[in-house]
Amino acid sequence: MGSFSIWHWLIVLLIIVLVFGTKKLKNIGADLGGAVKGFKDGVKDGSAAPEDPASAPAQQVAANANPNADKAPIDVEAKQKP
């Protein structure tokens, strides 16, 4: 009584197909697949993105720290933490 048998699931599937139709179910499946693929691509791109522009924010902060300062270049040596 706690779980459904295969016949219960087949009847539920038949009712869903009769209510929505196969065309609409096919479109819903394609949309869901596209959303999952987009999510995976976003996760993959999100994990690779922080490595590339890691030095860009430090350069922007140094450039924007004092906009009224003299325009002479400053020699700075940066070391990464181990």
C-alpha positions as CSV (number, residue, x, y, z in Angstrom):
1,M,0.0,0.0,0.0
2,G,3.0,2.3,0.4
3,S,4.3,2.1,-3.2
4,F,2.6,2.0,-6.6
5,S,2.8,-1.0,-8.8
6,I,3.8,-0.9,-12.5
7,W,0.1,-0.8,-13.5
8,H,-0.5,2.3,-11.4
9,W,2.4,4.1,-13.1
10,L,1.2,3.0,-16.6
11,I,-2.3,4.4,-15.9
12,V,-0.9,7.7,-14.6
13,L,1.3,7.9,-17.8
14,L,-1.7,7.2,-20.0
15,I,-3.7,9.9,-18.3
16,I,-0.8,12.4,-18.7
17,V,-0.5,11.6,-22.4
18,L,-4.2,12.0,-22.9
19,V,-4.4,15.3,-21.0
20,F,-1.3,17.0,-22.5
21,G,-0.8,15.2,-25.8
22,T,2.5,13.8,-27.2
23,K,3.4,17.0,-29.0
24,K,3.3,19.1,-25.9
25,L,5.2,16.5,-23.9
26,K,7.9,16.3,-26.6
27,N,8.3,20.1,-26.4
28,I,8.5,20.1,-22.6
29,G,11.2,17.4,-22.8
30,A,13.2,19.4,-25.3
31,D,12.9,22.5,-23.2
32,L,14.0,20.7,-20.1
33,G,16.9,19.1,-21.9
34,G,18.0,22.5,-23.2
35,A,17.8,24.0,-19.7
36,V,19.9,21.2,-18.2
37,K,22.5,21.6,-21.0
38,G,22.6,25.4,-20.4
39,F,23.0,24.8,-16.7
40,K,25.9,22.4,-17.2
41,D,27.6,24.8,-19.6
42,G,27.2,27.6,-17.1
43,V,28.7,25.6,-14.3
44,K,31.6,24.6,-16.5
45,D,32.2,28.2,-17.6
46,G,31.9,29.4,-14.0
47,S,34.6,27.1,-12.7
48,A,37.1,28.2,-15.4
49,A,36.4,31.9,-15.3
50,P,38.1,32.8,-12.0
51,E,41.5,31.5,-13.1
52,D,41.9,33.9,-16.1
53,P,41.0,37.3,-14.8
54,A,42.5,36.8,-11.4
55,S,45.1,39.5,-11.9
56,A,42.7,42.0,-13.5
57,P,41.0,43.1,-10.3
58,A,44.3,43.8,-8.6
59,Q,45.4,46.0,-11.5
60,Q,42.0,47.8,-11.5
61,V,42.3,48.5,-7.8
62,A,45.8,49.8,-8.2
63,A,44.8,52.0,-11.1
64,N,41.7,53.4,-9.4
65,A,43.2,53.8,-5.9
66,N,44.2,57.4,-6.4
67,P,43.0,58.9,-9.7
68,N,44.5,62.3,-8.9
69,A,48.0,60.9,-8.4
70,D,50.9,61.7,-10.7
71,K,50.8,59.6,-13.9
72,A,54.4,58.4,-13.4
73,P,54.6,54.5,-13.5
74,I,55.2,52.8,-10.2
75,D,57.4,49.7,-10.0
76,V,55.7,47.1,-7.8
77,E,56.6,43.4,-7.2
78,A,53.8,41.1,-6.3
79,K,54.3,37.7,-4.7
80,Q,51.8,34.9,-4.5
81,K,51.0,33.2,-1.3
82,P,52.2,29.5,-1.1
